Amino acid sequence: MHLTFLGTCAGTEPMPDRKHTSFAIEYNGKVYWFDAGAGCSYTAHLLGIDLLSVRAIFISHTHMDHVGGLANLLWDIRKLNGREKDPARRISDRRIDLFIPDLQVWQGVRQVLHGTEGQFAIDFDLAATDYADGAIFGDGDFQVRALHNRHLGVPATGEAWKSYSFGIEIAGKRIVFSGDIKDVAELEPLLQDCDLLLVETGHHKVEDLCTYAREQPVKRLGFLHHGRAILADPAGQERKARHIFGDDVFLAADGMRIDLSTL
Ligand SMILES: [Zn+2]
């Protein structure tokens, strides 16, 4: 029951030691993927995360710093499956769910994949779907619900929201992932009994997020999708965060692993 940060940078130009946003949760022999910034599957594979155990992929919105590694993630899964000698480990006939709020972008990714070797013919079931507010996925005591935010604006009448935050429940632990948000108060409906709030700093100041979160039922606060203030001075920003929120705050780093049972 672990969460591993695969990329912790906001949508900046390339930065040393940080790739764009992505993390994976390993639970009960399955892997659940949240956002897919460039290089996420490369990082995960080298960290020993089993790409053939990916059960579902959740995309908060389709900006490049959240989907730049999606085609490669799926390509890597297919590649590893094709090279797998142990038939029991092959994912043939298994299903991977992909939750993505813009199916037009998915069609583009699909086309990129179609242009690769074997036209990306696969023998597992890759089920892509868009989603709306509410429970979107359940697998035993692993549950995900979505809540729209205004990061990509307010849709016209009849159009769907295109950017979401996620509430994740695992064996009774509650994690909230902000995705990208317009206003931190948008997260409030997800924050009840929140064991870990993972919130982006690409569009928000650390002090504002800490001031908000300390008034909410949030036990632990983690920053990811780092903006320029953290990229320039992580130690100084962390000191400031601790001063406001207390000791239970951390800045995520690429490759950092959290044992969720300790939350
Ligand atoms: Zn972003």
Residues whose N, C-alpha, C, O or C-beta is under 5 A from the ligand:
A	BS01	ZN	G11 D65 D180
